[in-house]
């Protein structure tokens, strides 16, 4: 940005953030879970900027959701996911150690309900689910960018909106529900780079949709023609002829001229007509033509 600012060059800055996933109890659970898994672990094992970062659901529905996640994870990656050829490695040892530090935090390690297995030599971490993680922990205050998925619990699903709004604006926000009212409230109230209802990350595949962040998750947007527009100057061009050259534009600016100009600038046809016919209380006598 400093280099671009030096030359006054426009920039598009796509960052990241903690992309939330709200899950309602009225969903097709099998389809929702499969999409969550592929949108988290299927996307480079959580190492993408729009991967699901954490789930928010109700306390009552959480057990069903967790059981479904465990079942589908085993179907996708087997009983020993560290041996699965379909699970990506962590990009390097630095990030492996960073993720391990997040998992080993005192208030977090006891919240693991699935996975948590690691192999540093192979840079592999199994898909890991954590339940009811304290909000002051590292895992809830840093972009995870890895295969760890905390689940936060609320009593009413609407409470998840306040939770998301209390945090920096994410690059993406997701909601799984069949409730039309909740969908509308989510879209209207949640500020994020992009929003997807009933899926994860698929908005990236639509070239006509803008992709970018807002607030701490980025500046500007691109994809498809929007990429061209982002770095193109929109030059204004106006062609005029020589007819209808209004004398009002030119000095000397008499009181009557100024009154008429004000009426024209106000856009009020009534004011213009009233002035021309002398009906306005503020009418100034029209100058006589010599």
N, C-alpha and C positions, 0 to 999 in steps of 0.2 A: 504493500500500500504506500509506503514511503517513496519507493521508486516511481510509482504511478503518479503520486501527488506532485512530485518534482516537475512532471511534464503535463500536469492537469489532465491525465488520462483516466477515463472512467474505469471502474473496476466492478467485477461481480465476485463476491466473497462468500463461498459456500463453506460453512463450518460444520457444526454438528449439534450435540446436545443430548439430553435424555428423552428419547421418544417414548411417550406412554402408550399403553394399550388398555383401554377400558373394556371389560367383558361383562355383558349382561347375562342374566340367567335364562333368557328366552331364546337363545341362539340354537342353531344346529350345532351341537357341541363337537361332533366328530369333524365337521368341515372347519369350524372355527379353530380347533386345536391344530389340525393339519396345517392351516394357513399361518398360524402363529409360529409353529415349529419351523416351517420353511422360511418364514420371514425373520427368524432369529438365527437358528443354527444352520439352516440351509443356505443362508447368505454368508458364506465364508466364516461360519462358526461365530456369528455375531460381530464380525469385524467389518462392518459397513456403517456409513454415517446415518442411515435411516433404519437400521435394525431395531427391533423392539428392545427397549432398554429396561422397562419394568411394566408389570401388569397391575391394574387396580380392579378389584372385584369385591363383592360383598362377602361377609363372613359366612353366611349361609350357603353360598354357592361355591366357595373356595374348595371344599373337599372334592366335589364332583369335577371341578376344573383340574385340580392337581392329579386326580386318578386318571383322567383322560389324557393329560400331558404325558404322564409316565407310560401309559399303555402305548401311545403312538410313538414316543421316543424309542421304545424298545423295538417296535415294528420297523422303524426307519433305520436305526443304528445298531440293533442287536443288543444282547445282554452285556457285552463288553464294548462300549462305543469307542474306546481307545484303539480298538483293532479295526474299526470300520473304515473302509476306503472312501466313504461318502462324507466323512467329517474332516473339515479342514484343520490344519495345524495353526497354532498361534504364530504370528508372523516372525517373531524373533525372541531371543531369551530375555531381552529387556521387558517386553510386554508380558511374557510368561511370568516373570517375577512380579511385575506390577499387579497382575490378576491374582497371583497367589497371595500377595500382601492383602488385597481386598478380601479374599476368602478367609484368611487367617486372622482377621481382626476379631478381637475378643467378643464383641457384640454380634458378630456375623456368623462365625463358625458353627455356632449351635443352632442356627436357623436353616441349615442345609437339610432339605427333605428328600433330595434326589441328586445323584451324581456327586460331584466334588473330586473325583479321581483325577490324578495328574501323572504325567510322565514328562519330566523336564528334558530328558535326552531326546525324545521325539517331539517335544514342544506341543504336546497334546493335553487338552483339558476336556473332560467329558461334559456333556450338557448338564448344567447344574441349576436346580430350582431351589430358591430360598423363600421361606414363608414368614410374613409379618416382621420384616427387617426394620429396625429403628431408623428413623429418618435422619438422625445425626451421623450415621456411619458413612464411610468412604463410598460404599457401593451405591448409596443414594445421593451422593453429592459430586460424583465424578461420572463422566460418560464412560460406561463400562467397556465398550468396544471389545467384547469377548463373549464366551459362551455361558455367562452367568445371568440368570433371570430371576430377580426378586419379585415377589407378589405382595402387594400392599392390600390391607383389608379395610373396608369401610362398612358402616351399618346400612347406609343407603347409597345407591349408585351415584346419585346427584352430588354427594359429598366429594366424589372424585374430581369434579370440576374445580372446586376450590383448591384442592391439593395440587392440581396441575397449574392453576393460575398463580399459586404462591411461589412457583419456581421460574427460572429463566425460560424464555420461549423456545420450544424445541424445533428441530428441523422438520420433524414429522409427528403427527399425532393420529392414533388409530382408535376406532371404536367398533366393537362387535355387538350388534343389537338388532332386533326387529321392531323396536319401538320407534315409531316415526317422530314422536315428540322429542325423544331423547336425541335422535339423530339431528334434528333441527337445532336444539339447544347446544349441542356439541359444536356444530359448524358455526353457529352465531357467536358463541362465547369463548371458544378456545382459539387463541392466537398461536399459530404455528406456520412454519414454512409451507407445509402441505398437510392435507387431511385425507384419510381414506376410511371409508365405512365398510366394515366386514371383510377386510383383507389387510395385508401388510406390504408396503413398498411398491405395489404395482403401479402407482402413479408415475414412477420413473419411466415406465415403458410407453407412456402416452406422449408423443412428441408435441402435441398441441397444448399440453398443460405446462405452466411455468414451474421450474424446479429451482428452489433457492430458500434461503433462510430469512428470518425476521428477528430483529433485536440481536441477542447474543448468538443466534444460530446462523447469522449471515446477512449479506447485503445484496440486493438485486436478485435476478432470476434469469435462467437460460433454459435451453432445450429447443430443438426445432427452429422455427423462424425467430423465436424469442432470443436465441443466441445471436442471430444476425442483428436484431433490433438493439440488443444490449450494447453493441459496440458500433452502432451506426448513428450518425448525427441526422436528426430530422430537420432538414433545412426548409424554412418557410419561404414560399415564393408567391407573390401577388402581382397579377397583371391588371393594369388600368388603361382606359382610353382617355380622351381629352374633353369629352362632353360632360355635362352636369357638374361643372366646376362651381361649387357653392361659394358665394362671396362671403358667407359667414365666417369662413376659415381665416380670412385675411384682415389685417388692421386697416383702419382704426377700429378698435373694439368698443363700440358704443354700448350704452346700457341696454338698449333693445336687443342688439346682437347677442350680448352675454345672456340675457334672459332666454332668448330663443335657443342658444347653444345648450344652456342648462336643461331646457325642456326636452331637446333632442337627446341629450346624454342620459336623461332619466328614463327614456324609452316610453314615456307616457304620451300616447296619441292625443288624449284629452287635453293635456297641458299644452301641447303644440298648437292644437286647433284653437283653444281658448286664448292663447297669446296672439295668434295671427288675426283673430276676429275681435280682439280687444275685450274679451270676456273675463280675463283673469284679473283678480284683485291686485296682483303684483305687476300688471301690465305697464310697461314703459312706452311712451309714445313712439311710434315707428318713425324713424327719420325720413324726411322728405327727400326724394331723389332730385338732384339739381338738374 
